[in-house]
Amino acid sequence: MIQNVSRRAFLGAMGAAGLILVVGCERRASAAGEPKYGADSMPHGWVDNPLAFVAIGADGTVTITCHRSEMGQGVRTSLPMVLADELEADWRRVRVRQATGDEERFGNQDTDGSRSMRHFFAPMRRCGAAARNMLEQAAAASWGVPLGEVEAVNHEVIHRPTKRRIGYGELAAAASRLPVPARDALRLKNPSQFRYIGKGEIGLVDGPDIVTGRAQYGIDPVLEGMMFAVVARPPVYGGKVASYDAAAALKVPGVVQVVEIPGTPPPSEFQPLGGIAVIARNTWAAIQGRQALKITWQDGPNAAYDSTAYRATLEQAARAPGEVVRNQGDVAAAMSSAARRVEAEYYIPHMAQAPMEPPAATARIVDGRCEVWTATQAPQATRDRVSKRLGLPFDRVTVNVTLLGGGFGRKSKPDYVVEAALLSRAMNGAPVKVTWTREDDVQHGYYHTVSVERLEAGLDAAGKPVAWLHRSVAPSIASIFGPDSQHEAPFERGMGLANVPFLIPNLRVENPAAQAHTRIGWYRSVSNIPHAFAIQSFVAELAAAAGRDPKDYLLELLGPARRIDPRTISDSWNYTESPVLYPLDTGRLRRVIETAAQQAGWGRKLPAGQGLGIAAHYSFVTYVAAVVEVVVNGKGEIAIPRIDVALDCGPQVNPDRVRSQIEGACVMGAGNALVSEITFKAGRVEQSNFHDYQVARINVAPRDIRVHLIASSFDAPLGGVGEPGVPPIAPALCNAIFAATGKRIRRLPIRDQLAASSGSGA
């Protein structure tokens, strides 16, 4: 059973049921001036206070609170599983509750960046170990025996000499009166003692509810007296309502009220776009009422945004010098003396996250307190924006987090929740549910950036690069936060652009300016997608120019195994992780390339029209390589019989979920490459639903995905898993298409390019 729980409700409910054990530890304070990395660098950092995360009832039931958002990655299973393992809890007697938004109590709750497990694996272990230690102390005291003679095993404490046993429920009251053990005194398990961690044998805790339809998503909450709303938003970013006539809408049966939501001029951050809301007694009536509205829009400064023209603008920028991101050697001199020069431009369009469940939120205001129910990746940001927009004290806003029917970065931005809160206020605090239709989601989102990547290389007589120039031009996510953000932010540059790890003596990376004309937002793997597509495609082009095998050529560019301090290659971000603990390790990158190639049977002879392509990428402190097998028929239609992916993410806490995440990444990566594209005309998104904004369906999905996990000791640091699988898929696929057809793909999505063109690039 998985429930949301506030601190007050949690203590009250568990008190009635017999809450007897609650323990806590203080969080470590950083020394003054000490650089902060990892979880320490995040807002509110980490918490390993078991009072926040674990409770044991008189009947022995262990209740573990999960503070990260569940959107299919399995975090609501995996984090509690870690705590339960150190606690020596019987998983069958564990229940999981979902935390409300409260970072002061739980630590950082922003569920993105592929960091939930790498930032909270150690704190969850310490939570479990602290509680286990106190239970053992209580048992030893009750028997009058030395602590060293007792041991917690599978929900009981055993006195080894006499084989006496006592259950956790019986010990909890006494344990709760003991001092909390100091963090440095905790005895963590040896990995050989793990019951659940690393085994991949624990099913999703919410799996039964999902498959039986009982799971609660953001669209599901129903409150007494609830109203339902949809919003007509400006079709152009930065536009606003010039005038409107609601007379016809108010005549629609079930429509209760029409409310104007003030917009936020760009940069709009996480605030609503504004528009006209129709509030009704059911969602269908609200939709019909919205269709009856007569609105005149003032389109604003982005009315001329046109994807075709903007691509030309980006291409022009990419052909001229830009802001220098990284520079080593003398690229210009090396280019001029090179035996051969190769150049290529790659285009990656806007894309929409399009989660299966579009944004939805319910809000009500009672006695000066606002409570919301929503699917959000960012409970703290949601709470903060609602508080500020309503003018309420922060502690008077409660955010209940439901399951997310997909997130992919879209649900990190709580504009839809603020809409619900504003409409509840307009209805005198009555509960109002705001539902975004698929059309709303596709046409008013925060889009993956559009990008032109230009690469040039100078080769020596042997075909080896002596010079490398990469210009990346893309509007930045930073543009939603500030008006002058026309260059990729350091975190975007650190996604495979600045930190390319090739052994090339003369290497230069530039970032020409690009102005944003729509909301740019996080999308699974973010700027790793365009950077990996361009770089890994270009490496294959260089291999072809040199007459070399693409895999061998890629390994030669990486050179011997090296541990590179990212700061020495112009990456000061490094996914917020310590450059000492997380250097860029080319040996690990080489290993995933070699593993994927070996497992895929790289070099095997294939029939005409079939080919293998390879690509590799480092992202979210994880190393991934993919080999894609492709079949292209006479009509230019593409099928993907198989993808082999090798992954080195460090220790694998829940291998089953790791595999699932990589399998999903392969499908999403294939969709990105083959069909997904958002385009603009007159400032408006041209797509509206899945008939014209396509994602990978079963007909284009890979038939066979084989995930090869690189074994790692639990002494090693953890990497990310949710996002790193996406970036290498598109370049590996396009490289396979070249191997099968001799045609080079430089523009995504591929769609019908193979049927329409016969040149060396598109």
C-alpha positions in Angstrom: 0.0 0.0 0.0 1.4 3.3 -1.1 0.1 6.6 0.3 1.0 10.2 0.6 1.5 11.4 4.1 2.2 14.7 5.8 4.3 14.8 8.9 1.3 15.5 11.1 -0.9 12.8 9.5 2.0 10.4 9.6 2.6 10.8 13.3 -1.1 10.7 14.1 -1.9 7.7 12.1 1.1 5.7 13.2 0.6 6.7 16.8 -2.9 5.2 16.7 -1.5 2.0 15.1 1.5 1.8 17.5 4.3 4.0 16.3 7.0 3.1 18.7 10.3 3.5 17.0 11.4 6.7 15.5 15.1 7.6 15.4 17.2 10.4 13.9 20.6 11.7 13.1 21.9 15.2 12.4 23.1 16.0 8.9 26.8 16.8 8.4 27.7 20.4 8.0 30.2 21.4 5.4 33.4 23.2 6.4 33.4 26.9 5.5 34.7 27.4 2.0 34.7 23.7 1.2 33.3 23.0 -2.3 30.0 21.2 -2.3 29.4 18.3 -4.6 26.8 15.7 -5.2 23.8 15.8 -2.8 25.6 18.4 -0.7 25.4 20.8 -3.7 21.7 20.5 -4.1 19.1 22.7 -2.3 18.5 21.2 1.2 21.1 18.5 0.4 20.5 15.1 1.9 19.0 13.8 5.1 19.7 10.5 6.8 17.3 11.0 9.7 15.3 7.8 10.2 12.7 9.9 12.0 11.8 11.2 8.6 11.9 7.9 6.8 11.1 4.9 8.9 8.6 3.8 11.6 7.9 0.5 13.2 4.5 -0.4 14.5 3.6 -2.6 17.5 2.6 -5.4 15.0 6.1 -5.2 13.4 5.0 -3.4 10.3 7.8 -1.3 9.0 6.7 1.9 7.2 9.2 3.6 5.0 8.7 7.0 3.4 9.9 7.6 -0.1 10.7 11.3 -0.8 11.4 11.1 -4.5 8.8 11.0 -7.3 7.9 7.8 -9.0 7.5 8.0 -12.7 8.3 4.5 -13.8 12.0 4.4 -12.8 11.2 2.3 -9.7 12.5 4.8 -7.1 9.6 4.1 -4.8 10.7 0.5 -4.6 14.5 0.9 -4.8 15.1 3.6 -2.1 12.9 1.9 0.5 14.5 -1.4 -0.5 18.0 0.0 0.4 16.8 1.1 3.8 15.0 -2.2 4.4 18.1 -4.2 3.6 20.2 -2.4 6.1 17.4 -2.6 8.6 17.2 -6.4 8.1 13.5 -6.0 7.5 11.4 -8.7 5.9 10.2 -7.1 2.7 6.8 -8.7 3.0 6.2 -6.7 6.2 7.3 -3.3 4.6 4.9 -0.6 3.6 5.8 2.4 1.5 4.4 5.9 2.0 5.0 8.9 -0.3 6.3 12.0 1.3 4.7 15.4 0.8 6.9 18.2 -0.5 9.1 19.1 2.5 12.8 19.3 1.8 13.7 20.7 5.2 12.6 17.3 6.5 13.6 14.9 3.7 16.4 16.6 1.9 16.3 17.4 -1.8 13.3 16.0 -3.6 13.9 17.3 -7.2 13.6 14.0 -9.1 15.6 14.7 -12.2 19.2 14.5 -13.3 19.4 10.7 -12.8 20.6 11.3 -9.2 18.0 9.9 -6.8 19.9 6.7 -6.1 23.4 8.1 -6.3 22.6 10.9 -3.9 20.5 8.9 -1.4 21.9 5.3 -1.5 24.3 6.1 1.4 21.8 8.1 3.5 19.2 5.4 3.1 21.7 2.7 4.2 22.5 4.8 7.3 18.9 5.2 8.1 18.4 1.5 8.1 21.6 0.7 10.0 20.8 3.2 12.8 17.4 1.7 13.4 18.9 -1.9 13.3 21.5 -0.9 15.9 18.9 0.5 18.2 16.8 -2.7 17.9 19.8 -4.8 18.7 20.6 -2.6 21.8 17.0 -3.0 23.0 17.1 -6.7 22.7 20.5 -7.0 24.4 19.2 -4.9 27.3 16.0 -7.0 27.6 18.0 -10.2 27.9 20.9 -8.7 29.9 23.5 -9.9 27.5 26.4 -8.1 25.7 25.5 -6.3 22.5 28.0 -8.4 20.6 26.0 -11.5 21.2 22.9 -10.3 19.4 22.2 -9.8 15.8 19.2 -8.6 13.7 18.1 -11.1 11.1 15.0 -10.9 9.0 12.8 -8.8 11.2 13.9 -10.4 14.4 16.9 -10.0 16.8 18.6 -13.2 17.7 20.7 -14.0 20.8 23.3 -16.3 19.1 24.4 -18.3 22.2 20.8 -19.3 23.3 19.0 -18.9 19.9 16.4 -16.7 21.6 14.4 -14.5 19.3 12.3 -11.3 19.6 10.5 -9.5 16.9 10.9 -5.9 15.8 7.4 -4.9 17.0 8.1 -6.1 20.5 11.4 -4.2 20.7 10.3 -0.9 19.1 9.1 0.8 22.3 12.3 0.1 24.2 14.4 1.0 21.2 12.8 4.4 20.8 14.0 5.4 24.3 17.7 4.8 23.4 20.2 7.4 22.2 20.6 7.5 18.4 24.0 6.1 17.4 26.4 8.4 15.9 26.9 8.2 12.2 30.6 7.2 12.5 29.6 4.4 14.9 27.1 2.7 12.6 27.9 -0.8 11.3 26.9 -1.0 7.7 26.5 -4.3 6.1 29.2 -5.9 4.0 27.8 -6.2 0.4 28.0 -9.9 0.8 25.3 -9.7 3.4 22.8 -7.8 1.2 19.4 -9.4 1.0 17.9 -7.2 -1.6 20.5 -4.7 -2.8 22.0 -5.8 -6.1 19.8 -8.8 -6.5 17.1 -7.5 -8.8 14.5 -9.8 -7.2 12.1 -7.2 -5.7 9.1 -6.3 -7.8 7.6 -2.8 -8.0 5.8 -2.0 -4.8 3.1 -0.3 -6.8 3.0 -2.9 -9.6 -0.2 -4.6 -8.5 -2.0 -1.3 -8.1 -0.9 -0.2 -11.6 -1.9 -3.4 -13.4 -5.3 -3.5 -11.6 -6.1 0.1 -12.1 -6.0 1.2 -8.4 -2.9 3.4 -8.7 -3.5 7.1 -8.2 -2.0 9.5 -10.8 -2.1 13.2 -10.9 -5.4 13.2 -12.8 -7.1 10.8 -10.4 -7.8 12.7 -7.1 -11.5 13.4 -6.4 -12.5 15.8 -3.7 -16.0 16.6 -2.4 -17.4 19.6 -4.3 -14.6 19.6 -6.9 -14.8 21.6 -10.0 -13.0 20.9 -13.3 -11.1 23.3 -15.5 -9.3 23.6 -18.7 -7.4 26.7 -19.9 -7.2 28.4 -23.3 -3.6 29.6 -23.4 -1.8 32.0 -25.7 -0.8 30.2 -28.9 2.5 32.1 -29.0 5.0 32.3 -26.2 4.8 35.8 -24.7 1.4 36.4 -26.2 -1.6 37.5 -24.1 -5.4 38.0 -24.2 -6.4 41.1 -26.1 -10.1 40.6 -25.5 -12.5 37.7 -25.0 -16.2 37.0 -25.1 -17.4 34.2 -22.7 -21.1 34.5 -23.3 -21.4 31.3 -25.4 -19.1 29.4 -23.1 -21.3 30.2 -20.1 -24.3 28.8 -21.9 -22.7 25.3 -22.2 -24.4 23.0 -19.7 -22.2 22.4 -16.7 -20.0 25.4 -17.1 -19.9 27.4 -13.9 -17.4 30.2 -14.4 -14.9 31.7 -16.8 -11.7 33.2 -15.2 -8.8 35.0 -16.8 -5.4 33.9 -15.6 -2.8 36.6 -15.8 0.2 35.6 -17.8 3.9 36.1 -17.1 6.0 37.8 -19.8 9.1 36.0 -20.9 11.2 34.8 -19.2 8.3 33.1 -17.6 10.2 30.5 -15.5 7.7 28.0 -14.0 4.7 30.4 -14.1 1.5 30.0 -16.1 1.4 31.3 -19.6 -1.9 32.9 -18.8 -5.2 32.7 -20.7 -8.8 32.1 -20.1 -9.9 29.2 -17.9 -13.3 27.5 -18.1 -14.5 26.0 -14.8 -17.2 23.4 -15.0 -18.8 20.5 -13.1 -17.0 18.0 -15.3 -14.0 18.0 -17.6 -16.1 17.5 -20.8 -18.2 20.5 -20.1 -15.1 22.6 -19.5 -13.6 21.5 -22.8 -16.9 22.3 -24.6 -17.0 25.6 -22.9 -13.4 26.4 -24.0 -14.3 25.7 -27.6 -17.1 28.2 -27.3 -14.9 31.0 -26.1 -14.2 33.9 -28.5 -10.7 35.1 -27.9 -8.6 37.7 -29.6 -4.9 37.1 -29.0 -2.1 39.6 -29.0 0.8 37.4 -30.1 3.7 39.4 -28.8 7.4 39.3 -29.7 7.6 35.7 -30.9 4.8 35.9 -33.5 7.2 35.4 -36.4 8.9 32.3 -35.0 9.3 29.8 -37.9 11.2 26.6 -37.6 12.4 26.6 -41.2 13.7 30.2 -41.0 15.2 29.6 -37.6 17.1 26.6 -38.8 18.7 28.8 -41.4 19.6 31.3 -38.7 21.2 28.6 -36.6 23.2 27.3 -39.6 24.4 30.8 -40.3 25.5 31.2 -36.7 27.3 27.9 -36.8 29.4 29.0 -39.8 30.9 31.9 -38.0 33.1 32.0 -34.8 31.3 31.9 -31.5 32.0 32.2 -27.8 35.0 29.9 -27.0 34.2 27.1 -24.7 37.4 25.1 -24.9 40.6 25.7 -26.8 43.8 23.6 -26.9 46.5 23.9 -29.4 46.2 25.8 -32.6 43.2 24.6 -34.6 43.5 27.1 -37.4 47.1 26.3 -38.1 46.5 22.5 -37.9 43.5 22.8 -40.2 45.5 24.7 -42.8 48.2 22.1 -42.9 46.0 19.0 -42.8 46.1 16.5 -45.6 42.3 16.5 -45.7 39.4 18.4 -44.2 36.0 16.9 -43.4 33.0 19.0 -42.3 29.4 18.3 -41.5 26.4 20.0 -40.0 23.7 18.2 -37.9 20.2 19.4 -37.1 18.1 18.2 -34.1 14.6 19.7 -33.8 12.5 20.7 -30.9 10.8 17.8 -29.2 8.0 17.5 -26.6 8.2 15.2 -23.5 4.7 14.0 -24.2 4.3 11.9 -21.1 1.5 9.4 -21.3 -0.3 11.3 -18.5 -0.5 15.0 -19.5 -0.1 17.6 -16.7 -2.9 17.7 -14.1 -3.3 19.2 -10.7 -6.0 19.6 -8.0 -5.9 22.5 -5.5 -8.1 23.7 -2.7 -7.8 26.5 -0.2 -9.3 26.2 3.3 -8.7 28.5 6.2 -5.8 30.2 4.5 -4.0 26.9 3.7 -3.6 25.6 0.2 -3.3 21.9 -0.4 -2.6 20.4 -3.9 -2.5 16.9 -5.3 -0.4 16.5 -8.4 2.1 14.5 -10.3 5.3 16.5 -10.0 9.0 15.8 -10.2 9.7 18.9 -8.1 7.6 19.0 -4.9 9.6 21.8 -3.3 9.6 24.0 -6.4 5.8 23.4 -6.7 5.3 24.3 -3.1 7.4 27.4 -3.4 5.7 28.7 -6.6 2.2 28.1 -5.3 3.1 29.9 -2.0 4.5 32.9 -3.8 1.8 33.2 -6.4 -1.0 33.0 -3.8 0.9 35.2 -1.3 0.7 32.5 1.4 3.3 31.6 3.9 5.4 28.6 2.7 4.3 26.4 5.6 0.7 27.0 4.6 1.1 25.1 1.4 1.0 21.3 1.2 2.0 19.3 -1.9 0.8 15.7 -2.1 2.7 13.8 -4.7 0.9 11.1 -6.8 2.4 8.6 -9.2 3.6 10.2 -12.4 2.3 8.8 -15.7 5.7 9.7 -17.2 7.7 12.9 -16.6 10.8 13.2 -18.8 11.5 16.6 -17.3 8.1 18.2 -18.2 6.8 17.7 -14.6 9.7 19.5 -13.1 8.0 22.7 -14.1 4.9 23.3 -12.0 3.1 25.9 -14.1 0.0 23.7 -14.2 -0.1 23.4 -10.4 0.0 27.2 -10.1 -3.0 27.3 -12.5 -5.0 25.0 -10.2 -4.2 27.1 -7.1 -5.2 30.3 -8.8 -8.5 28.9 -10.0 -9.3 27.5 -6.5 -8.7 31.0 -5.2 -11.1 32.4 -7.9 -13.7 29.9 -6.7 -13.3 31.0 -3.0 -11.2 28.0 -2.1 -13.3 25.3 -3.7 -11.3 22.3 -5.0 -10.5 22.7 -8.7 -8.8 20.2 -10.9 -6.9 21.5 -14.0 -6.5 19.0 -16.8 -4.2 19.5 -19.7 -5.4 17.7 -22.8 -2.9 16.1 -25.2 -3.2 19.2 -27.4 -2.5 21.5 -24.5 0.6 19.4 -23.6 2.0 19.3 -27.2 1.3 23.0 -27.9 2.1 24.8 -24.7 5.0 22.8 -23.2 8.7 23.4 -22.3 10.4 22.0 -25.4 13.7 20.2 -25.9 16.0 22.7 -27.5 16.5 22.9 -31.3 20.2 22.6 -32.3 22.6 23.0 -35.2 25.9 21.3 -34.6 28.8 22.0 -37.0 31.9 20.0 -36.9 35.1 20.2 -38.8 38.2 18.1 -38.7 41.6 18.1 -40.3 43.1 14.7 -41.0 46.7 13.7 -41.5 47.9 11.4 -44.3 47.0 8.4 -42.2 43.4 9.7 -41.7 44.0 10.6 -38.0 42.5 13.9 -36.7 45.1 16.6 -36.0 42.4 19.3 -35.6 38.8 19.4 -34.3 36.4 22.3 -34.3 32.9 22.0 -32.9 30.3 24.8 -32.9 27.1 24.1 -31.1 24.2 26.6 -31.6 21.0 26.1 -29.5 18.7 28.2 -27.3 19.3 27.5 -23.7 17.1 26.3 -20.8 18.5 29.3 -19.0 16.4 31.5 -21.3 13.3 30.7 -19.2 15.1 32.2 -16.2 16.8 35.3 -17.6 16.4 37.6 -20.7 20.0 37.6 -21.8 20.7 33.8 -21.9 21.7 33.4 -25.5 24.5 30.8 -24.9 24.3 27.3 -23.6 24.7 27.3 -19.9 27.7 25.5 -18.2 25.5 22.5 -17.4 24.5 22.2 -21.1 28.0 22.6 -22.3 29.1 19.9 -19.8 26.8 17.4 -21.6 29.3 16.1 -24.0 30.3 19.4 -25.7 33.1 20.9 -23.7 34.2 17.6 -22.2 34.7 15.5 -25.3 37.5 13.1 -24.2 39.3 12.6 -27.5 43.1 12.6 -27.8 43.4 15.3 -30.5 46.2 17.8 -30.2 44.3 20.8 -31.5 40.7 21.0 -30.3 38.4 23.9 -30.1 34.7 24.2 -29.0 32.6 27.3 -29.7 29.1 28.3 -28.8 27.6 31.0 -31.0 24.6 32.9 -29.6 21.0 31.7 -30.2 17.9 33.5 -29.0 15.0 31.4 -27.6 11.5 32.0 -29.0 9.6 29.4 -27.0 9.9 27.8 -23.5 13.0 25.6 -23.4 12.9 22.9 -20.8 14.5 19.7 -19.5 13.9 16.6 -21.7 15.3 13.2 -20.9 19.1 13.5 -21.4 18.8 17.2 -22.3 21.7 18.6 -24.3 23.5 15.2 -24.4 21.1 14.3 -27.2 22.3 16.8 -29.9 25.9 16.7 -28.7 26.1 12.9 -28.8 24.3 12.7 -32.1 26.6 15.1 -33.8 29.9 13.9 -32.3 29.3 10.2 -32.7 27.9 10.6 -36.2 31.0 12.7 -37.2 33.4 10.2 -35.8 31.8 7.6 -38.0 32.1 10.0 -41.0 35.8 10.5 -40.2 36.3 6.7 -40.0 34.7 6.4 -43.4 36.9 9.1 -44.8 39.9 7.4 -43.4 38.8 4.0 -44.6 38.8 2.6 -41.1 36.4 0.5 -39.0 34.2 2.9 -37.0 34.6 1.0 -33.7 38.4 0.9 -34.0 38.5 4.5 -35.0 36.4 5.6 -32.0 38.7 3.6 -29.7 41.7 5.2 -31.2 40.3 8.7 -30.7 39.8 7.9 -27.0 43.3 6.7 -26.7 44.6 4.7 -23.7 42.7 4.5 -20.4 42.9 7.8 -18.7 41.2 9.4 -15.7 40.6 13.0 -16.7 39.8 15.7 -14.3 36.8 17.4 -16.0 38.0 20.8 -15.0 41.0 20.4 -17.3 38.7 20.0 -20.3 36.5 23.0 -19.5 33.8 21.2 -17.6 33.4 22.8 -14.2 29.9 21.3 -13.7 30.5 17.5 -14.0 26.8 16.8 -13.2 27.5 18.5 -9.8 29.8 15.6 -8.7 33.3 15.7 -7.3 35.9 15.8 -10.1 38.1 13.6 -7.8 35.4 11.0 -7.1 34.0 11.2 -10.6 36.8 11.8 -13.2 36.0 11.1 -16.8 37.4 7.6 -17.2 38.2 6.8 -20.8 39.0 3.2 -19.7 35.4 2.7 -18.7 34.2 4.3 -21.9 36.5 2.0 -23.9 35.1 -1.0 -22.0 31.5 -0.4 -22.8 32.4 0.1 -26.5 34.3 -3.1 -26.6 31.5 -5.0 -24.6 28.7 -3.7 -26.8 30.7 -4.6 -30.0 31.6 -8.0 -28.8 28.0 -8.9 -27.6 26.5 -7.6 -30.9 28.9 -9.6 -33.0 30.5 -6.5 -34.5 32.1 -7.2 -37.9 29.8 -10.0 -38.8 28.8 -10.1 -42.5 25.2 -8.9 -43.1 23.0 -9.1 -46.2 22.5 -6.1 -48.4 20.3 -3.5 -46.9 21.4 -4.4 -43.3 24.1 -2.7 -41.2 25.5 -2.2 -37.7 26.2 1.2 -36.2 28.1 2.0 -33.0 28.1 5.0 -30.7 29.1 5.8 -27.1 28.6 8.6 -24.7 29.4 9.7 -21.1 26.5 11.4 -19.3 25.2 11.6 -15.8 28.6 10.1 -14.7 27.7 6.9 -16.5 29.2 5.3 -19.5 27.1 3.8 -22.3 27.7 2.3 -25.7 25.2 1.0 -28.2 25.3 -1.1 -31.3 22.2 -0.9 -33.4 21.3 -3.4 -36.1 19.2 -1.9 -38.9 17.3 -3.2 -41.9 16.4 -0.8 -44.7 14.1 -2.1 -47.4 13.7 -1.0 -51.0 11.2 1.6 -50.0 13.5 3.2 -47.5 11.5 1.8 -44.6 13.6 1.2 -41.5 13.4 -1.7 -39.0 15.5 -2.2 -35.9 15.9 -6.0 -35.3 18.3 -5.6 -32.3 20.1 -3.1 -30.1 23.0 -4.1 -27.8 23.7 -1.7 -25.0 26.6 -1.9 -22.6 26.2 0.2 -19.4 28.7 1.1 -16.7 26.9 3.0 -14.0 28.9 1.7 -11.1 27.1 -0.4 -8.6 23.7 -1.6 -9.7 21.4 -1.4 -6.7 18.3 -2.8 -8.5 19.5 -4.5 -11.7 16.0 -5.2 -12.9 15.1 -1.5 -12.9 18.4 -0.6 -14.5 17.6 -2.9 -17.4 14.1 -1.5 -17.7 15.4 2.0 -17.8 17.9 1.2 -20.5 15.2 -0.7 -22.5 12.9 2.4 -22.3 15.8 4.6 -23.3 16.4 2.6 -26.4 12.7 2.9 -27.4 12.7 6.7 -26.7 16.0 7.2 -28.5 14.7 5.4 -31.5 11.6 7.6 -31.5 13.7 10.7 -31.2 15.7 9.6 -34.2 12.9 8.3 -36.4 9.8 10.4 -35.9 9.7 13.0 -33.1 9.6 16.7 -34.1 8.0 19.9 -33.0 7.9 22.7 -35.5 6.7 26.3 -35.3 4.9 28.5 -37.9 3.8 32.1 -37.1 5.0 31.5 -33.5 2.6 28.5 -33.1 3.3 24.8 -32.6 2.1 23.1 -35.8 1.6 19.7 -34.1 -1.3 18.9 -31.8 -1.6 15.2 -30.9 0.1 11.9 -31.6 -1.1 11.8 -35.2 1.4 14.5 -36.1 3.7 14.6 -33.1 4.8 11.1 -33.2 6.7 9.0 -30.6 8.0 5.5 -31.1 5.2 3.0 -31.4 5.6 -0.8 -31.6 6.1 -0.7 -35.4 9.3 1.3 -35.0 10.5 0.1 -31.6 13.5 -2.2 -31.5 12.5 -5.8 -31.7 15.2 -7.1 -29.4 17.1 -5.1 -26.7 20.0 -6.7 -25.0 21.4 -4.8 -22.0 24.9 -5.8 -20.8 25.7 -4.5 -17.3 29.3 -4.0 -16.4 29.9 -5.4 -13.0 31.1 -3.0 -10.3 32.0 -3.2 -6.6 29.8 -1.4 -4.1 32.8 0.4 -3.0 32.7 2.4 -6.2 30.5 5.6 -6.6 27.1 5.2 -8.2 26.2 6.7 -11.6 22.9 7.8 -13.1 20.6 5.4 -15.0 17.4 7.1 -16.1 18.9 9.3 -18.8 22.3 8.0 -20.0 20.8 5.3 -22.3 19.2 7.8 -24.7 22.1 9.8 -26.3 23.9 7.0 -28.1 20.9 5.5 -29.8 20.3 8.1 -32.6 23.9 8.2 -33.8 24.3 4.5 -33.6 21.1 4.1 -35.6 22.2 6.6 -38.2 25.6 5.0 -38.5 23.9 1.7 -39.0 21.8 3.2 -41.8 25.0 4.4 -43.5 26.5 0.9 -43.2 23.3 -0.6 -44.8 22.7 2.0 -47.5 25.7 4.3 -47.9 23.4 7.3 -47.1 24.4 9.7 -44.4 21.7 11.1 -42.0 22.5 14.5 -40.6 19.0 15.8 -39.9 16.6 14.4 -37.4 14.0 13.0 -37.4 14.8 10.5 -40.2 11.2 9.9 -41.3 11.2 9.4 -45.1 14.7 10.7 -45.9 15.9 7.4 -47.2 13.0 7.3 -49.7 13.4 10.9 -50.7 17.1 11.4 -51.0 20.0 9.6 -52.4 22.9 12.0 -51.5 25.6 11.7 -48.9 23.7 13.8 -46.3 20.3 15.3 -45.6 
